[in-house]
């Protein structure tokens, strides 16, 4: 299994729905606590999350 680079405070995408969430807490036991943009904190399995690559902005 590939280790994901989930970090507290980062944004991630739920793979099945495409929703963007904020990572509040990452556990070593395979799940994270995330906050939805509409409100509420929930536990979700890490394998259900995808990390978001930040695009570089060129001026």
N, C-alpha and C positions, 0 to 999 in steps of 0.2 A: 504494500500500500504506500502510495506516495504521500509524503508529509506535506500538509498544506501550510501556507504561511499566514494563518489567521492571527491577527494581532488586535489587542484591545484598542478601541477607538477607530479602527479601520472600517471601511464599508465592504460588504460582501453581497452576493446575489444568491437567492434561493434557487437552486437548479431547476426544480419542478415548476415554479411559478414565474420566475424572472424578477421577483420583488427584490428591491434593494433594501438592505437592513444595516444597522450599525452594530458592530460587535462590541458588547459590553464586557464580556468575560469569556476567557477560553480555559477549558479544563483539560487536564492530561488524561481524562477518562473517556474522551471521544465525543464530547458535546460542548456547545457554547451557549451563552446567554446573549440573545440579540434583541434589539429594539426596532420595532417596525416604525415607519415614518408616520403611520396613523396613530401610533401610541401603543404602549404595552410592551413588556419584556417577556420573552419566552425562551425556553430551552429548545435547542434543535441539534440534531446530530451533525457533527462536522462534515461527514460525507455527503450531506445534503446542501452544503454551502460551497460556493465558488468564489475565489478571491477575485477582486476587481483590479485590473491593471490601470494605473493612473497614466493618462496620456500626457506627454510632454507638450507644453504650449510654447510655440516659438513666436516671438514678436518681431 
